[in-house]
Amino acid sequence: MTPEQARTGMRVRVMEHHRVQERRGLLGTVVARYGGEDYVAVDVRLADGECRLFWPHDLEEISPLRHGGASWSVGPLRVSSGALFT
């Protein structure tokens, strides 16, 4: 991703070209953005709760639905009268 695309709250994955092999493919959420026009870095809270600083070009935005996130659809609901709502 480009520095302009990096936004707080977005879900990201560490790209396969990251220099630290153990971080490749990790998922997280951008929690902060630092820098100015020339240099931008983002703080990412990883799935294990740890925060790490990354360059935007080491990350790609992901959709929660593509990687096991919940879909917010709800199945049929029953109320105490036994009626079924869909």
N, C-alpha and C positions, 0 to 999 in steps of 0.2 A: 504494500500500500504506500501511497505517497504521504508526506507529512500533512498535507491539507486534508486528507481523508481520515486521519486519526482523530477520533472523538471519544470523549469520556463516555463510558457505558456500553461501548460496542464490544461484541464477542469476537475474539480473535484466536488464531492458531499460529504457532511459531513455524515458520517455513522450514523446509528440508535443507536449505542451504545455510542455516544458522551455524556459526562456528563452534558452538558447544553441542555436541552430538546428543547429550542427555536431554536437552531442551527442545529438540526437533519434534514437532507434532503436538506439543503441549497446548492445552486450551486454557483460555482465561478471559478476563474482562478488563478493559482499559479503565483505570481508576484515576489517572492524572496525566497531564500533558505538560511538558516543559520545553522551554527554548523560545526562539524567535523565528525570524524568516529563514535564516541560514541553517540552523541546527535545531531539530525537534527530536525529543525523546519521549517515550511514553512509559508510565508505570503500569504494569499488568499484574493483577491478582490472579494467580494460577489456581487450578482446581484444588490443589492441596492447601490453599490459603496463603501461600508464600507470595510476596510481591517482588517482581524483578523489573529492571529497567531495560527497555528494548529500543532499537531504532525502528521507525515505521517500516522500512524496507525489509525487515526481518519478520514481518507479520502479515497475515491476510485476514480479512473480515470473514466471519462465518455466520451462517444462519443457524439459530438454535434447532430448527427442525432437521437440518442435514446431519447433525451429530448427536442424536439421542435426546434432544431437548423435548420438553413436554409440548404437545399440541394442546391448545386451550379449549378444544371441543369437549363437550360433556355428553355422555350417553343419556338414555331415558332416565327421568326422575320419577320416583313414586312418592306420593304424599300419603298421609295417614289414612285418607279415605279409600286408598287403593287405586285412585285414578292414575293414569299413566300420562305423563307429559313428555313430548319429544322436542 
